[in-house]
């Protein structure tokens, strides 16, 4: 009886072992078979080459190390994120939007088809974007500060000032953009490795520098700003053209006493049309506002001015009121009167 039980037990073990070996063999056979995988995270790769150097030179007088805000206009910081928009090549409507790094990344959800691709930078300080749902409506713009910065257009008594009624905008900062037409994504893209889309990304802005040396009384200057007229108020990122809305662009300037000059570097969406003037808005040490305007149209439109350097040669004379020649704002503080207060202590 015991022998029969032992025989049955070993027969059970043999059947069980055979079953395990059969199942293991099936798994082994299936693991050796090549199965094509179409992983959406690894099938398409966007390879971006960002151009971070604007490629222009400024006069030696402009100290880029002492003015990092100007250095950043000539040498763009690497962006943290980019947005890749894929538009139907016929309807130009947005088909897919992906977020990638500065040098690209995987495109995870783009189906097979033919697209126009527009890639633009995220995280800019002053430049904003809108209307990316349609390829040709996507534009970059900055804030309208006419209410706070446009007073000079109406109140200046300087007959040389080129006053106008255009809006005043914040100076844009660089926005890197890449464009490709007719990007074709095949069926089962990436079956033999990632399908790579290559594109170059460069700024959508123009950068200019200006320098004014013909200054009399520069020691009387407290601050200076520049207002550039005849500029584009925004820019369409696909075509690179402008809406029909000229603007004045407000930018900073430096008072360089050792070199007896003013200078600055500014970004713009582009020169709109007609005349371009640089209005220097100077606050003297007596608190008075002085505005000097220079027509720089010829220099801006000069095709040989590849470095976009503007020289302001008109005489700028800064005078102050009062006998001392010092600041007209002289606050004084009178001695406090003695005041005694009894504080009851219980």
Secondary structure, DSSP 8 states (H G I E B T S, - for coil): -HHHHHHHHHHHHHHHHHHHHHHHHHHHHHHHS------TTTSEEEEEEE--B------TTS-TTT-HHHHHHHB----S-EEEEEEETTT-BEEEEEEEBTTEEEE-S--SEEEEEEEEE---SS-EEE-TTBGGG-EEE--B-HHHH-THHHH---TT------EEEE-----EEEEEEEEEE-TTTTTTS-EEEEEEEEESSEEEEEEE--EE-GGGEEEEEEEEEEEESEEETTT----S-EEEEEEE-EEETTTTEEEEEEEES-B-SS--EEEEEEEETTS-EEEEEEE-HHHHH-TT-TT-EEEE-S-EE----SSSSS-S------------------
